[in-house]
Amino acid sequence: MADNFDETRDSMKNLVKEAKPVLNKEFNELLLDHDMFLQNGGAGGHWATFYIKNLIFGVYKGIDTDDIKTGKQAKLCFKNLQEIDLSQIRLPYADCAAVYAINKNWSGSDLEGSLFIDSILNDCCFDKADLYSTDFSRSQMRNCSFKGASLVNTDFEDCDLTGADFRGAKIDQSTSFKNAILKDAKIDTQV
């Protein structure tokens, strides 16, 4: 990464904070399109992330999305999600890089394999959510709750998880907390 990575992160945060909020109608249409994408073979890929001056983004790999004729993969990158209900949504393998969603309820949601890098998600509830193989690298997730969530193979590298609550979450050796800030975090197992 370049020496100005902190400057890039600040630039990305500003883009997200200034984004027009996604509204319910648009979000519900996006969920329907994404569900069709999944039903037609879109699940099971993985993300590669790239850094280009002042921008960090992901590319979905392992699935030939050109072969998927109906549906569309959800792309919420650089979006403000403050105006929508996020509880119990089905959004696996979605591009949610650099989203802004503070104090939101994601409990019971299926976010398996989704990309949430460089997001601002402070004070969110992810209780009982499926976060298997979800990538939250470099996100701000202060005071988030993950009680009973599936965190196997979840990537929290370089996240700020100050005050997060992981009690009862399924965590194993594949869960990455590399360089994460875990000050005052509550956790059942040794990280």
Contact map, one row per residue, 1 for C-alpha under 8 A:
11101000000000000000000000000000000000000000000000100000000000000000000000000000000000000000000000000000000000000000000000000000000000000000000000000000000000000000000000000000000000000000000
11111000000000000000000000000000000000000000000000000000000000000000000000000000000000000000000000000000000000000000000000000000000000000000000000000000000000000000000000000000000000000000000
11111100000000000000000000000000000000000000000000000000000000000000000000000000000000000000000000000000000000000000000000000000000000000000000000000000000000000000000000000000000000000000000
01111111000000000000000000000000000000000000000000000000000000000000000000000000000000000000000000000000000000000000000000000000000000000000000000000000000000000000000000000000000000000000000
11111111100000000000000000000000000000000000000000000100000000000000000000000000000000000000000000000000000000000000000000000000000000000000000000000000000000000000000000000000000000000000000
00111111110000000000000000000000000000000000000000000000000000000000000000000000000000000000000000000000000000000000000000000000000000000000000000000000000000000000000000000000000000000000000
00011111111000000000000000000000000000000000000000000100000000000000000000000000000000000000000000000000000000000000000000000000000000000000000000000000000000000000000000000000000000000000000
00011111111100000000000000000000000000000000000000001110000000000000000000000000000000000000000000000000000000000000000000000000000000000000000000000000000000000000000000000000000000000000000
00001111111110000000000000000000000000000000000000000100000000000000000000000000000000000000000000000000000000000000010000000000000000000000000000000000000000000000000000000000000000000000000
00000111111111000000000000000000000000000000000000000000000000000000000000000000000000000000000000000000000000000000000000000000000000000000000000000000000000000000000000000000000000000000000
00000011111111100000000000000000000000000000000000000100000000000000000000000000000000000000000000000000000000000000000000000000000000000000000000000000000000000000000000000000000000000000000
00000001111111110000000000000000000000000000000000000110000000000000000000000100000000000000000001000000000000000000010000000000000000000000000000000000000000000000000000000000000000000000000
00000000111111111000000000000000000000000000000000000000000000000000000000000000000000000000000001000000000000000000011100000000000000000000000000000000000000000000000000000000000000000000000
00000000011111111100000000000000000000000000000000000000000000000000000000000000000000000000000000000000000000000000000000000000000000000000000000000000000000000000000000000000000000000000000
00000000001111111110000000000000000000000000000000000000000000000000000000000100000000000000000000000000000000000000000000000000000000000000000000000000000000000000000000000000000000000000000
00000000000111111110000000000000000000000000000000000000000000000000000000000111000000000000000001110000000000000000000000000000000000000000000000000000000000000000000000000000000000000000000
00000000000011111110000000000000000000000000000000000000000000000000000000000001000000000000000000010000000000000000000000000000000000000000000000000000000000000000000000000000000000000000000
00000000000001111111000000000000000000000000000000000000000000000000000000000000000000000000000000000000000000000000000000000000000000000000000000000000000000000000000000000000000000000000000
00000000000000111111100000000000000000000000000000000000000000000000000000000111000000000000000000000000000000000000000000000000000000000000000000000000000000000000000000000000000000000000000
00000000000000000111110000000000000000000000000000000000000000000000000000000011000000000000000000000000000000000000000000000000000000000000000000000000000000000000000000000000000000000000000
00000000000000000011111000000000000000000000000000000000000000000000000000000011111000000000000000000000000000000000000000000000000000000000000000000000000000000000000000000000000000000000000
00000000000000000001111101100000000000000000000000000000000000000000000000000011111100000000000000000000000000000000000000000000000000000000000000000000000000000000000000000000000000000000000
00000000000000000000111111100000000000000000000000000000000000000000000000000000101100000000000000000000000000000000000000000000000000000000000000000000000000000000000000000000000000000000000
00000000000000000000011111110000000000000000000000000000000000000000000000000000001110000000000000000000000000000000000000000000000000000000000000000000000000000000000000000000000000000000000
00000000000000000000001111111000000000000000000000000000000000000000000000000000000000000000000000000000000000000000000000000000000000000000000000000000000000000000000000000000000000000000000
00000000000000000000011111111100000000000000000000000000000000000000000000000000000000000000000000000000000000000000000000000000000000000000000000000000000000000000000000000000000000000000000
00000000000000000000011111111110000000000000000000000000000000000000000000000000000100000000000000000000000000000000000000000000000000000000000000000000000000000000000000000000000000000000000
00000000000000000000000111111111000000000000000000000000000000000000000000000000000000000000000000000000000000000000000000000000000000000000000000000000000000000000000000000000000000000000000
00000000000000000000000011111111100000000000000000000000000000000000000000000000000000000000000000000000000000000000000000000000000000000000000000000000000000000000000000000000000000000000000
00000000000000000000000001111111110000000000000000000000000000000000000101000000000000000000000000000000000000000000000000000000000000000000000000000000000000000000000000000000000000000000000
00000000000000000000000000111111111000000000000000000000000000000000000001000000000000000110000000000000000000000000000000000000000000000000000000000000000000000000000000000000000000000000000
00000000000000000000000000011111111100000000000000000000000000000000001000000000000000000000000000000000000000000000000000000000000000000000000000000000000000000000000000000000000000000000000
00000000000000000000000000001111111110000000000000000000000000000000011111000000000000000000000000000000000000000000000000000000000000000000000000000000000000000000000000000000000000000000000
00000000000000000000000000000111111111000000000000000000000000000000001111000000000000000010010000000000000000000000000000000000000000000000000000000000000000000000000000000000000000000000000
00000000000000000000000000000011111111100000000000000000000000000000001000000000000000000110000000000000000000000000000000000000000000000000000000000000000000000000000000000000000000000000000
00000000000000000000000000000001111111110000000000000000000000000000011100000000000000000000000000000000000000000000000000000000000000000000000000000000000000000000000000000000000000000000000
00000000000000000000000000000000111111111110000000000000000000000001011110000000000000000000000000000000000000000000000000000000000000000000000000000000000000000000000000000000000000000000000
00000000000000000000000000000000011111111110000000000000000000000000001010000000000000000000000000000000000000000000000000000000000000000000000000000000000000000000000000000000000000000000000
00000000000000000000000000000000001111111110000000000000000000000000000000000000000000000000000000000000000000000000000000000000000000000000000000000000000000000000000000000000000000000000000
00000000000000000000000000000000000111111100000000000000000000000001111000000000000000000000000000000000000000000000000000000000000000000000000000000000000000000000000000000000000000000000000
00000000000000000000000000000000000011111110000000000000000000100001000000000000000000000000000000000000000000000000000000000000000000000000000000000000000000000000000000000000000000000000000
00000000000000000000000000000000000011111111100000000000000000101001000010000000000000000000100000000000000000000000000000000000000000000000000000000000000000000000000000000000000000000000000
00000000000000000000000000000000000011101111100000000000000000100000000000000000000000000001100000000000000000000000000000000000000000000000000000000000000000000000000000000000000000000000000
00000000000000000000000000000000000000000111110000000000000001100000000000000000000000000000100000000000000000001000000000000000000000000000000000000000000000000000000000000000000000000000000
00000000000000000000000000000000000000000111111000000000000111100000000000000000000000000000100000000000000000001000000000000000000000000000000000000000000000000000000000000000000000000000000
00000000000000000000000000000000000000000001111100000000000111000000000000000000000000000000100000000000000000001000000000000000000000000000000000000000000000000000000000000000000000000000000
00000000000000000000000000000000000000000000111110000000011110000000000000000000000000000000000000000000000000000010000000000000000000000000000000000000000000000000000000000000000000000000000
00000000000000000000000000000000000000000000011111000000011110000000000000000000000000000000000000000000000000000000000000000000000000000000000000000000000000000000000000000000000000000000000
00000000000000000000000000000000000000000000001111100001111000000000000000000000000000000000000000000000000000000000000000000000000000000000000000000000000000000000000000000000000000000000000
00000000000000000000000000000000000000000000000111110001111000000000000000000000000000000000000000000000000000000000000000000000000000000000000000000000000000000000000000000000000000000000000
10000000000000000000000000000000000000000000000011111111100000000000000000000000000000000000000000000000000000000000000000000000000000000000000000000000000000000000000000000000000000000000000
00000000000000000000000000000000000000000000000001111111000000000000000000000000000000000000000000000000000000000000000000000000000000000000000000000000000000000000000000000000000000000000000
00000001000000000000000000000000000000000000000000111110000000000000000000000000000000000000000000000000000000000000000000000000000000000000000000000000000000000000000000000000000000000000000
00001011101100000000000000000000000000000000000000111111000000000000000000000000000000000000000000000000000000000000000000000000000000000000000000000000000000000000000000000000000000000000000
00000001000100000000000000000000000000000000000000111111100000000000000000000000000000000000000000000000000000000000000000000000000000000000000000000000000000000000000000000000000000000000000
00000000000000000000000000000000000000000000000011110111110000000000000000000000000000000000000000000000000000000000000000000000000000000000000000000000000000000000000000000000000000000000000
00000000000000000000000000000000000000000000000011100011111000000000000000000000000000000000000010000000000000000000000000000000000000000000000000000000000000000000000000000000000000000000000
00000000000000000000000000000000000000000000001111000001111100000000000000000000000000000000001010000000000000000010000000000000000000000000000000000000000000000000000000000000000000000000000
00000000000000000000000000000000000000000000001111000000111110000000000000000000000000000000000000000000000000000000000000000000000000000000000000000000000000000000000000000000000000000000000
00000000000000000000000000000000000000000000111100000000011111100000000000000000000000000000000000000000000000000000000000000000000000000000000000000000000000000000000000000000000000000000000
00000000000000000000000000000000000000000000111100000000001111110000000000000000000000000000000000000000000000000000000000000000000000000000000000000000000000000000000000000000000000000000000
00000000000000000000000000000000000000000001110000000000000111110000000000000000000000000000000000000000000000000000000000000000000000000000000000000000000000000000000000000000000000000000000
00000000000000000000000000000000000000001111100000000000000111111000000000000000000000000000000000000000000000000000000000000000000000000000000000000000000000000000000000000000000000000000000
00000000000000000000000000000000000000000000000000000000000011111111000000000000000000000000000000000000000000000000000000000000000000000000000000000000000000000000000000000000000000000000000
00000000000000000000000000000000000000000100000000000000000000111111000000000000000000000000000000000000000000000000000000000000000000000000000000000000000000000000000000000000000000000000000
00000000000000000000000000000000000000000000000000000000000000011111100000000000000000000000000000000000000000000000000000000000000000000000000000000000000000000000000000000000000000000000000
00000000000000000000000000000000000000000000000000000000000000011111100000000000000000000000000000000000000000000000000000000000000000000000000000000000000000000000000000000000000000000000000
00000000000000000000000000000000000010011100000000000000000000011111111000000000000000000000000000000000000000000000000000000000000000000000000000000000000000000000000000000000000000000000000
00000000000000000000000000000000000000010000000000000000000000000111111000000000000000000000000000000000000000000000000000000000000000000000000000000000000000000000000000000000000000000000000
00000000000000000000000000000000100110010000000000000000000000000001111100000000000000000000000000000000000000000000000000000000000000000000000000000000000000000000000000000000000000000000000
00000000000000000000000000000001111111010000000000000000000000000001111110000000000000000000000000000000000000000000000000000000000000000000000000000000000000000000000000000000000000000000000
00000000000000000000000000000100110110000000000000000000000000000000011111000000000000000000000000000000000000000000000000000000000000000000000000000000000000000000000000000000000000000000000
00000000000000000000000000000000110011000100000000000000000000000000001111100000000000000000111000000000000000000000000000000000000000000000000000000000000000000000000000000000000000000000000
00000000000000000000000000000110110000000000000000000000000000000000000111110000000000000010011000000000000000000000000000000000000000000000000000000000000000000000000000000000000000000000000
00000000000000000000000000000000000000000000000000000000000000000000000011111000000000000000011100000000000000000000000000000000000000000000000000000000000000000000000000000000000000000000000
00000000000000000000000000000000000000000000000000000000000000000000000001111110000000000000011110100000000000000000000000000000000000000000000000000000000000000000000000000000000000000000000
00000000000000000000000000000000000000000000000000000000000000000000000000111110000000000000001111100000000000000000000000000000000000000000000000000000000000000000000000000000000000000000000
00000000000100110010000000000000000000000000000000000000000000000000000000011111000000000000000111110000000000000000000000000000000000000000000000000000000000000000000000000000000000000000000
00000000000000010011110000000000000000000000000000000000000000000000000000011111100000000000000001110000000000000000000000000000000000000000000000000000000000000000000000000000000000000000000
00000000000000011011110000000000000000000000000000000000000000000000000000000111111000000000000000111000000000000000000000000000000000000000000000000000000000000000000000000000000000000000000
00000000000000000000111000000000000000000000000000000000000000000000000000000011111100000000000000111000000000000000000000000000000000000000000000000000000000000000000000000000000000000000000
00000000000000000000110000000000000000000000000000000000000000000000000000000001111100000000000000011101000000000000000000000000000000000000000000000000000000000000000000000000000000000000000
00000000000000000000111100000000000000000000000000000000000000000000000000000001111110000000000000000000000000000000000000000000000000000000000000000000000000000000000000000000000000000000000
00000000000000000000011100100000000000000000000000000000000000000000000000000000111111000000000000000000000000000000000000000000000000000000000000000000000000000000000000000000000000000000000
00000000000000000000000100000000000000000000000000000000000000000000000000000000001111100000000000000001100000000000000000000000000000000000000000000000000000000000000000000000000000000000000
00000000000000000000000000000000000000000000000000000000000000000000000000000000000111111000000000000001111010000000000000000000000000000000000000000000000000000000000000000000000000000000000
00000000000000000000000000000000000000000000000000000000000000000000000000000000000011111000000000000000111110000000000000000000000000000000000000000000000000000000000000000000000000000000000
00000000000000000000000000000000000000000000000000000000000000000000000000000000000001111100000000000000011111000000000000000000100000000000000000000000000000000000000000000000000000000000000
00000000000000000000000000000000000000000000000000000000000000000000000000000000000001111110000000000000010111000000000000000000000000000000000000000000000000000000000000000000000000000000000
00000000000000000000000000000010001000000000000000000000000000000000000000000000000000011111000000000000000011100000000000000000000000000000000000000000000000000000000000000000000000000000000
00000000000000000000000000000010011000000000000000000000000000000000000001000000000000001111110000000000000011110100000000000000000000000000000000000000000000000000000000000000000000000000000
00000000000000000000000000000000000000000010000000000000000000000000000000000000000000000111110000000000000001111100000000000000000000000000000000000000000000000000000000000000000000000000000
00000000000000000000000000000000000000000111110000000000000000000000000010000000000000000011111000000000000000111110000000000000000000000000000000000000000000000000000000000000000000000000000
00000000000000000000000000000000010000000000000000000000000000000000000011110000000000000011111100000000000000101110000000000000000000000000000000000000000000000000000000000000000000000000000
00000000000000000000000000000000000000000000000000000000010000000000000011111000000000000000111110000000000000000111000000000000000000000000000000000000000000000000000000000000000000000000000
00000000000000000000000000000000000000000000000000000000000000000000000000111100000000000000011111100000000000000111100000000000000000000000000000000000000000000000000000000000000000000000000
00000000000000000000000000000000000000000000000000000000110000000000000000011100000000000000001111100000000000000011111000000000000000000000000000000000000000000000000000000000000000000000000
00000000000110010000000000000000000000000000000000000000000000000000000000001110000000000000000111110000000000000001111100000000000000000000000000000000000000000000000000000000000000000000000
00000000000000010000000000000000000000000000000000000000000000000000000000011111100000000000000111111000000000000001011110000000000000000000000000000000000000000000000000000000000000000000000
00000000000000011000000000000000000000000000000000000000000000000000000000000111110000000000000001111100000000000000001110000000000000000000000000000000000000000000000000000000000000000000000
00000000000000000000000000000000000000000000000000000000000000000000000000000001110000000000000000111111000000000000000111010000000000000000000000000000000000000000000000000000000000000000000
00000000000000000000000000000000000000000000000000000000000000000000000000000000010000000000000000011111000000000000000111110000000000000000000000000000000000000000000000000000000000000000000
00000000000000000000000000000000000000000000000000000000000000000000000000000000000000000000000000001111100000000000000011111000000000000000000000000000000000000000000000000000000000000000000
00000000000000000000000000000000000000000000000000000000000000000000000000000000010011000000000000001111110000000000000010111000000000000000000000000000000000000000000000000000000000000000000
00000000000000000000000000000000000000000000000000000000000000000000000000000000000011100000000000000011111000000000000000011100000000000000000000000000000000000000000000000000000000000000000
00000000000000000000000000000000000000000000000000000000000000000000000000000000000001111000000000000001111110000000000000011110100000000000000000000000000000000000000000000000000000000000000
00000000000000000000000000000000000000000000000000000000000000000000000000000000000001110000000000000000111110000000000000001111100000000000000000000000000000000000000000000000000000000000000
00000000000000000000000000000000000000000000000000000000000000000000000000000000000000111000000000000000011111000000000000000111110000000000000000000000000000000000000000000000000000000000000
00000000000000000000000000000000000000000000000000000000000000000000000000000000000001111110000000000000011111100000000000000101110000000000000000000000000000000000000000000000000000000000000
00000000000000000000000000000000000000000000000000000000000000000000000000000000000000011111000000000000000111110000000000000000111000000000000000000000000000000000000000000000000000000000000
00000000000000000000000000000000000000000000000000000000000000000000000000000000000000000111110000000000000011111100000000000000111101000000000000000000000000000000000000000000000000000000000
00000000000000000000000000000000000000000000000000000000000000000000000000000000000000000011100000000000000001111100000000000000011111000000000000000000000000000000000000000000000000000000000
00000000000000000000000000000000000000000001110000000000000000000000000000000000000000000001110000000000000000111110000000000000001111100000000000000000000000000000000000000000000000000000000
00000000000000000000000000000000000000000000000000000000000000000000000000000000000000000011111100000000000000111111000000000000000011100000000000000000000000000000000000000000000000000000000
00000000000000000000000000000000000000000000001000000000010000000000000000000000000000000000111110000000000000001111100000000000000001110000000000000000000000000000000000000000000000000000000
00000000000000000000000000000000000000000000000000000000000000000000000000000000000000000000001111100000000000000111111000000000000001111010000000000000000000000000000000000000000000000000000
00000000000000000000000000000000000000000000000000000000000000000000000000000000000000000000000111000000000000000011111000000000000000111110000000000000000000000000000000000000000000000000000
00000000100110000000000000000000000000000000000000000000000000000000000000000000000000000000000011100000000000000001111100000000000000011111000000000000000000000000000000000000000000000000000
00000000000010000000000000000000000000000000000000000000000000000000000000000000000000000000000011110000000000000001111110000000000000010111000000000000000000000000000000000000000000000000000
00000000000010000000000000000000000000000000000000000000000000000000000000000000000000000000000001111100000000000000011111000000000000000011100000000000000000000000000000000000000000000000000
00000000000000000000000000000000000000000000000000000000000000000000000000000000000000000000000000111111000000000000001111110000000000000011110100000000000000000000000000000000000000000000000
00000000000000000000000000000000000000000000000000000000000000000000000000000000000000000000000000001110000000000000000111110000000000000001111100000000000000000000000000000000000000000000000
00000000000000000000000000000000000000000000000000000000000000000000000000000000000000000000000000000111000000000000000011111000000000000000111110000000000000000000000000000000000000000000000
00000000000000000000000000000000000000000000000000000000000000000000000000000000000000000000000000001111110000000000000011111100000000000000101110000000000000000000000000000000000000000000000
00000000000000000000000000000000000000000000000000000000000000000000000000000000000000000000000000000011111000000000000000111110000000000000000111000000000000000000000000000000000000000000000
00000000000000000000000000000000000000000000000000000000000000000000000000000000000000000000000000000000111110000000000000011111100000000000000111101000000000000000000000000000000000000000000
00000000000000000000000000000000000000000000000000000000000000000000000000000000000000000000000000000000011100000000000000001111100000000000000011111000000000000000000000000000000000000000000
00000000000000000000000000000000000000000000000000000000000000000000000000000000000000000000000000000000001110000000000000000111110000000000000001111100000000000000000010000000000000000000000
00000000000000000000000000000000000000000000000000000000000000000000000000000000000000010000000000000000011111100000000000000111111000000000000001011100000000000000000000000000000000000000000
00000000000000000000000000000000000000000000000000000000000000000000000000000000000000000000000000000000000111110000000000000001111100000000000000001110000000000000000000000000000000000000000
00000000000000000000000000000000000000000000000000000000000000000000000000000000000000000000000000000000000001111000000000000000111111000000000000001111010000000000000000000000000000000000000
00000000000000000000000000000000000000000000000000000000000000000000000000000000000000000000000000000000000000111000000000000000011111000000000000000111110000000000000000000000000000000000000
00000000000000000000000000000000000000000000000000000000000000000000000000000000000000000000000000000000000000011100000000000000001111100000000000000011111000000000000000000000000000000000000
00000000000000000000000000000000000000000000000000000000000000000000000000000000000000000000000000000000000000111111000000000000001111110000000000000000111000000000000000000000000000000000000
00000000000000000000000000000000000000000000000000000000000000000000000000000000000000000000000000000000000000001111100000000000000011111000000000000000011100000000000000000000000000000000000
00000000000000000000000000000000000000000000000000000000000000000000000000000000000000000000000000000000000000000011111000000000000001111110000000000000011110100000000000000000000000000000000
00000000000000000000000000000000000000000000000000000000000000000000000000000000000000000000000000000000000000000001110000000000000000111110000000000000001111100000000000000000000000000000000
00000000000000000000000000000000000000000000000000000000000000000000000000000000000000000000000000000000000000000000111000000000000000011111000000000000000111110000000000000000000000000000000
00000000000000000000000000000000000000000000000000000000000000000000000000000000000000000000000000000000000000000001111110000000000000011111100000000000000101110000000000000000000000000000000
00000000000000000000000000000000000000000000000000000000000000000000000000000000000000000000000000000000000000000000011111000000000000000111110000000000000000111000000000000000000000000000000
00000000000000000000000000000000000000000000000000000000000000000000000000000000000000000000000000000000000000000000000111110000000000000011111100000000000000111101000000000000000000000000000
00000000000000000000000000000000000000000000000000000000000000000000000000000000000000000000000000000000000000000000000011100000000000000001111100000000000000011111000000000000000000000000000
00000000000000000000000000000000000000000000000000000000000000000000000000000000000000000000000000000000000000000000000001110000000000000000111110000000000000001111100000000000000000000000000
00000000000000000000000000000000000000000000000000000000000000000000000000000000000000000000000000000000000000000000000011111100000000000000111111000000000000001011100000000000000000000000000
00000000000000000000000000000000000000000000000000000000000000000000000000000000000000000000000000000000000000000000000000111110000000000000001111100000000000000001110000000000000000000000000
00000000000000000000000000000000000000000000000000000000000000000000000000000000000000000000000000000000000000000000000000001111100000000000000111111000000000000001111110000000000000000000000
00000000000000000000000000000000000000000000000000000000000000000000000000000000000000000000000000000000000000000000000000000111000000000000000011111000000000000000111110000000000000000000000
00000000000000000000000000000000000000000000000000000000000000000000000000000000000000000000000000000000000000000000000000000011100000000000000001111100000000000000011111000000000000000000000
00000000000000000000000000000000000000000000000000000000000000000000000000000000000000000000000000000000000000000000000000000111111000000000000001111110000000000000000111000000000000000000000
00000000000000000000000000000000000000000000000000000000000000000000000000000000000000000000000000000000000000000000000000000001111100000000000000011111000000000000000011100000000000000000000
00000000000000000000000000000000000000000000000000000000000000000000000000000000000000000000000000000000000000000000000000000000011110000000000000001111110000000000000011110010000000000000000
00000000000000000000000000000000000000000000000000000000000000000000000000000000000000000000000000000000000000000000000000000000001110000000000000000111110000000000000001110110000000000000000
00000000000000000000000000000000000000000000000000000000000000000000000000000000000000000000000000000000000000000000000000000000000111000000000000000011111000000000000000011111000000000000000
00000000000000000000000000000000000000000000000000000000000000000000000000000000000000000000000000000000000000000000000000000000001111110000000000000011111100000000000000000111000000000000000
00000000000000000000000000000000000000000000000000000000000000000000000000000000000000000000000000000000000000000000000000000000000011111000000000000000111110000000000000000011100000000000000
00000000000000000000000000000000000000000000000000000000000000000000000000000000000000000000000000000000000000000000000000000000000000111110000000000000011111100000000000000011110100000000000
00000000000000000000000000000000000000000000000000000000000000000000000000000000000000000000000000000000000000000000000000000000000000011100000000000000001111100000000000000001111100000000000
00000000000000000000000000000000000000000000000000000000000000000000000000000000000000000000000000000000000000000000000000000000000000001110000000000000000111110000000000000000111110000000000
00000000000000000000000000000000000000000000000000000000000000000000000000000000000000000000000000000000000000000000000000000000000000011111100000000000000111111000000000000000101110000000000
00000000000000000000000000000000000000000000000000000000000000000000000000000000000000000000000000000000000000000000000000000000000000000111110000000000000001111100000000000000000111000000000
00000000000000000000000000000000000000000000000000000000000000000000000000000000000000000000000000000000000000000000000000000000000000000001111100000000000000111111000000000000000111101000000
00000000000000000000000000000000000000000000000000000000000000000000000000000000000000000000000000000000000000000000000000000000000000000000111000000000000000011111000000000000000011111000000
00000000000000000000000000000000000000000000000000000000000000000000000000000000000000000000000000000000000000000000000000000000000000000000011100000000000000001111100000000000000001111100000
00000000000000000000000000000000000000000000000000000000000000000000000000000000000000000000000000000000000000000000000000000000000000000000111111000000000000001111110000000000000001011100000
00000000000000000000000000000000000000000000000000000000000000000000000000000000000000000000000000000000000000000000000000000000000000000000001111100000000000000011111000000000000000001110000
00000000000000000000000000000000000000000000000000000000000000000000000000000000000000000000000000000000000000000000000000000000000000000000000011110000000000000001111110000000000000001111000
00000000000000000000000000000000000000000000000000000000000000000000000000000000000000000000000000000000000000000000000000000000000000000000000001110000000000000000111110000000000000000111000
00000000000000000000000000000000000000000000000000000000000000000000000000000000000000000000000000000000000000000000000000000000000000000000000001111000000000000000011111000000000000000011000
00000000000000000000000000000000000000000000000000000000000000000000000000000000000000000000000000000000000000000000000000000001000000000000000001111110000000000000011111100000000000000000000
00000000000000000000000000000000000000000000000000000000000000000000000000000000000000000000000000000000000000000000000000000000000000000000000000011111000000000000000111110000000000000000000
00000000000000000000000000000000000000000000000000000000000000000000000000000000000000000000000000000000000000000000000000000000000000000000000000000111000000000000000011111110000000000000100
00000000000000000000000000000000000000000000000000000000000000000000000000000000000000000000000000000000000000000000000000000000000000000000000000000011100000000000000001111110000000000000000
00000000000000000000000000000000000000000000000000000000000000000000000000000000000000000000000000000000000000000000000000000000000000000000000000000000100000000000000000111111000000000000000
00000000000000000000000000000000000000000000000000000000000000000000000000000000000000000000000000000000000000000000000000000000000000000000000000000001110000000000000000111111000000000000000
00000000000000000000000000000000000000000000000000000000000000000000000000000000000000000000000000000000000000000000000000000000000000000000000000000011111100000000000000111111100000000000000
00000000000000000000000000000000000000000000000000000000000000000000000000000000000000000000000000000000000000000000000000000000000000000000000000000000111110000000000000001111110000000000000
00000000000000000000000000000000000000000000000000000000000000000000000000000000000000000000000000000000000000000000000000000000000000000000000000000000001111100000000000000011111100000000001
00000000000000000000000000000000000000000000000000000000000000000000000000000000000000000000000000000000000000000000000000000000000000000000000000000000000111000000000000000001111100000000000
00000000000000000000000000000000000000000000000000000000000000000000000000000000000000000000000000000000000000000000000000000000000000000000000000000000000011100000000000000000111110000000000
00000000000000000000000000000000000000000000000000000000000000000000000000000000000000000000000000000000000000000000000000000000000000000000000000000000000111111000000000000000111111000000000
00000000000000000000000000000000000000000000000000000000000000000000000000000000000000000000000000000000000000000000000000000000000000000000000000000000000001111100000000000000001111100000000
00000000000000000000000000000000000000000000000000000000000000000000000000000000000000000000000000000000000000000000000000000000000000000000000000000000000000011111000000000000000111111000000
00000000000000000000000000000000000000000000000000000000000000000000000000000000000000000000000000000000000000000000000000000000000000000000000000000000000000001110000000000000000011111000000
00000000000000000000000000000000000000000000000000000000000000000000000000000000000000000000000000000000000000000000000000000000000000000000000000000000000000000111000000000000000001111100000
00000000000000000000000000000000000000000000000000000000000000000000000000000000000000000000000000000000000000000000000000000000000000000000000000000000000000001111110000000000000001111110000
00000000000000000000000000000000000000000000000000000000000000000000000000000000000000000000000000000000000000000000000000000000000000000000000000000000000000000011111000000000000000011111000
00000000000000000000000000000000000000000000000000000000000000000000000000000000000000000000000000000000000000000000000000000000000000000000000000000000000000000000111100000000000000001111110
00000000000000000000000000000000000000000000000000000000000000000000000000000000000000000000000000000000000000000000000000000000000000000000000000000000000000000000011100000000000000000111110
00000000000000000000000000000000000000000000000000000000000000000000000000000000000000000000000000000000000000000000000000000000000000000000000000000000000000000000000000100000000000000011111
00000000000000000000000000000000000000000000000000000000000000000000000000000000000000000000000000000000000000000000000000000000000000000000000000000000000000000000000000000000000000000011111
00000000000000000000000000000000000000000000000000000000000000000000000000000000000000000000000000000000000000000000000000000000000000000000000000000000000000000000000000000000100000000000111
